[in-house]
């Protein structure tokens, strides 16, 4: 029997449909509040309806869409309460991550985090706002990966998908990019000092400020 250790299974039709539909939602090609037909989505993707429905069920479980009986599937519109709930969950999750990783962080892992931090500076200098959002995501997920806890990592990935979808315009203001850069710098400093409570406090403050920025942006719409 051949070894399975080096084999990577190709993505299933469901996985491909999930990624394609999620990307369409994140990029607003599928618009919040609009209702879409499963059969039409399947035709657009060039696959049968079954994997599309399975993908939509996963997206519904993650908070992106809602099934409407006899009507189709609606892309969710997130309310102020949704945003508060999501950021409160994010704060609980990422402060737990900081408690987990700070005591055991190494000089090598700090260097890797600092390399990401330098990319933030370059994105700000070049006014690359979309690029900055991706680097911000990389920064937080890199911290989560240090926990070696797959449930924390997967939870944060899903939270980031929702956050990037609903609040990217609020997070891409030039002044907010500069603030985030400074806040990340303070988090790194606490990691260098192996200051667990300080790292937790800096992360908590960073997420609180970000939440208020997103809420203020939403109120102006």
C-alpha positions as CSV (number, residue, x, y, z in Angstrom):
1,X,0.0,0.0,0.0
2,X,1.5,3.4,-0.9
3,X,2.4,5.8,1.9
4,X,-0.3,8.4,2.6
5,X,1.9,10.8,4.5
6,X,2.8,12.9,1.4
7,X,-0.6,12.7,-0.3
8,X,-2.9,15.8,-0.3
9,X,-6.5,15.2,-1.2
10,X,-7.8,17.6,-3.8
11,X,-10.5,20.0,-2.6
12,X,-14.0,18.6,-2.9
13,X,-16.7,20.4,-4.9
14,X,-18.3,21.5,-1.6
15,X,-15.0,23.0,-0.5
16,X,-14.5,24.8,-3.8
17,X,-18.1,26.1,-3.7
18,X,-17.6,27.3,-0.1
19,X,-14.5,29.3,-0.9
20,X,-15.9,30.8,-4.1
21,X,-19.2,31.9,-2.4
22,X,-17.4,33.2,0.7
23,X,-15.0,35.2,-1.5
24,X,-18.0,36.6,-3.4
25,X,-19.5,37.7,-0.1
26,X,-16.3,39.2,1.3
27,X,-15.8,41.2,-1.9
28,X,-19.5,42.3,-1.9
29,X,-20.2,40.6,-5.3
30,X,-23.0,38.9,-3.3
31,X,-24.5,41.9,-1.6
32,X,-25.7,42.0,2.0
33,X,-29.5,41.8,2.2
34,X,-30.0,40.4,-1.2
35,X,-31.6,36.9,-1.8
36,X,-29.9,34.5,-4.1
37,X,-31.2,31.3,-5.8
38,X,-29.2,28.1,-5.1
39,X,-29.7,26.8,-8.6
40,X,-28.4,30.0,-10.1
41,X,-25.4,30.0,-7.9
42,X,-24.7,26.3,-8.9
43,X,-25.0,27.3,-12.6
44,X,-22.6,30.2,-12.1
45,X,-20.1,27.9,-10.5
46,X,-20.6,25.2,-13.1
47,X,-21.4,22.5,-10.6
48,X,-24.5,20.6,-9.3
49,X,-26.8,22.1,-6.7
50,X,-25.9,19.6,-3.9
51,X,-22.3,20.8,-3.1
52,X,-23.5,24.4,-3.3
53,X,-26.3,23.7,-0.8
54,X,-23.7,22.0,1.5
55,X,-21.4,25.0,1.2
56,X,-24.3,27.4,2.0
57,X,-25.2,25.4,5.1
58,X,-21.6,25.9,6.3
59,X,-21.7,29.6,5.5
60,X,-25.0,29.8,7.4
61,X,-23.4,28.2,10.4
62,X,-20.6,30.7,10.3
63,X,-23.0,33.7,10.2
64,X,-22.7,34.8,6.6
65,X,-26.1,33.8,5.2
66,X,-29.6,32.8,6.2
67,X,-31.9,30.3,4.4
68,X,-35.4,31.7,3.6
69,X,-37.9,28.9,2.9
70,X,-39.2,28.9,-0.7
71,X,-37.3,32.1,-1.4
72,X,-33.6,31.3,-1.4
73,X,-30.6,32.2,0.6
74,X,-30.0,35.8,1.9
75,X,-26.6,37.3,2.6
76,X,-26.8,38.6,6.2
77,X,-26.8,42.3,7.1
78,X,-24.9,42.7,10.4
79,X,-26.4,45.0,13.0
80,X,-24.7,47.1,15.7
81,X,-25.5,44.3,18.1
82,X,-23.9,41.7,15.8
83,X,-20.7,43.9,15.7
84,X,-20.6,44.3,19.5
85,X,-21.2,40.6,20.0
86,X,-18.5,39.7,17.5
87,X,-15.9,42.0,18.9
88,X,-16.7,40.9,22.5
89,X,-16.1,37.3,21.4
90,X,-12.9,38.3,19.6
91,X,-11.6,40.1,22.7
92,X,-12.3,37.0,24.9
93,X,-10.6,34.8,22.3
94,X,-7.5,36.9,21.6
95,X,-6.9,37.7,25.3
96,X,-7.0,33.9,26.0
97,X,-4.5,33.5,23.1
98,X,-2.2,36.1,24.7
99,X,-2.4,34.3,28.1
100,X,-1.5,31.1,26.4
101,X,1.5,32.2,24.2
102,X,3.2,35.0,26.2
103,X,4.9,32.8,28.9
104,X,6.4,30.5,26.3
105,X,7.2,32.8,23.4
106,X,10.8,32.5,22.0
107,X,13.1,35.0,20.5
108,X,12.7,33.3,17.2
109,X,8.9,33.6,17.2
110,X,9.2,37.3,18.2
111,X,11.5,37.8,15.2
112,X,8.8,36.3,13.0
113,X,6.1,38.5,14.4
114,X,8.4,41.6,14.0
115,X,8.9,40.6,10.3
116,X,5.1,40.9,9.8
117,X,5.1,44.1,11.8
118,X,7.7,45.6,9.4
119,X,5.4,44.7,6.5
120,X,2.7,46.9,8.2
121,X,5.1,49.8,8.1
122,X,5.8,49.3,4.4
123,X,2.1,49.1,3.6
124,X,1.4,52.4,5.5
125,X,4.3,54.1,3.7
126,X,3.0,53.0,0.3
127,X,-0.6,53.8,1.3
128,X,-1.5,50.1,0.5
129,X,-4.8,49.9,2.4
130,X,-6.0,46.6,1.1
131,X,-2.6,45.1,1.6
132,X,-2.5,46.5,5.2
133,X,-5.8,44.7,6.0
134,X,-4.3,41.4,4.9
135,X,-1.1,42.0,6.9
136,X,-3.2,42.9,10.0
137,X,-5.0,39.5,9.6
138,X,-1.6,37.8,9.3
139,X,-0.4,39.4,12.4
140,X,-3.3,38.2,14.6
141,X,-3.4,34.7,13.1
142,X,0.3,34.3,13.5
143,X,-0.1,35.1,17.2
144,X,-2.9,32.5,17.4
145,X,-0.8,29.9,15.6
146,X,1.7,30.1,18.5
147,X,-0.9,28.7,20.8
148,X,-0.8,25.4,18.8
149,X,-4.5,25.1,19.6
150,X,-6.4,24.3,16.4
151,X,-9.8,25.4,17.9
152,X,-8.5,28.8,18.8
153,X,-7.0,29.2,15.4
154,X,-10.1,28.1,13.5
155,X,-12.3,30.3,15.7
156,X,-10.2,33.4,15.0
157,X,-10.1,32.7,11.3
158,X,-13.9,32.7,11.2
159,X,-14.1,35.8,13.3
160,X,-11.6,37.6,11.0
161,X,-13.6,36.6,8.0
162,X,-16.7,38.3,9.5
163,X,-14.8,41.3,10.7
164,X,-13.0,41.8,7.4
165,X,-16.3,41.6,5.6
166,X,-18.3,44.0,7.7
167,X,-15.8,46.6,8.8
168,X,-13.0,46.8,6.3
169,X,-13.8,50.4,5.3
170,X,-13.6,51.6,8.9
171,X,-10.3,49.8,9.4
172,X,-8.7,51.2,6.2
173,X,-8.6,54.9,7.1
174,X,-5.1,56.2,7.1
175,X,-5.2,57.5,10.6
176,X,-6.6,54.2,11.9
177,X,-3.8,52.2,10.1
178,X,-1.2,54.3,12.0
179,X,-3.0,53.7,15.3
180,X,-3.2,50.0,14.7
181,X,0.5,49.9,13.9
182,X,1.3,51.6,17.2
183,X,-1.0,49.3,19.1
184,X,0.6,46.2,17.5
185,X,4.0,47.6,18.5
186,X,2.9,47.8,22.2
187,X,1.7,44.2,22.0
188,X,5.0,43.1,20.6
189,X,6.9,44.9,23.4
190,X,4.9,43.1,26.1
191,X,5.7,39.8,24.4
192,X,9.4,40.7,24.4
193,X,9.1,41.3,28.1
194,X,7.2,38.1,28.7
195,X,4.6,40.3,30.4
196,X,1.5,38.2,30.3
197,X,-0.9,40.6,32.0
198,X,0.6,43.5,30.0
199,X,0.1,41.6,26.7
200,X,-3.5,40.8,27.6
201,X,-4.2,44.4,28.5
202,X,-2.7,45.7,25.2
203,X,-4.7,43.2,23.1
204,X,-7.9,44.0,25.0
205,X,-7.4,47.7,24.5
206,X,-6.5,47.2,20.8
207,X,-9.7,45.3,20.1
208,X,-11.8,47.8,22.2
209,X,-10.6,50.7,20.1
210,X,-11.1,48.8,16.9
211,X,-14.7,48.0,17.9
212,X,-15.5,51.6,18.6
213,X,-14.0,52.7,15.2
214,X,-16.2,50.1,13.4
215,X,-19.3,51.1,15.4
216,X,-18.7,54.9,14.7
217,X,-18.3,54.1,11.0
218,X,-21.6,52.1,11.0
219,X,-23.5,54.9,12.7
220,X,-22.5,57.3,9.9
221,X,-23.9,55.1,7.1
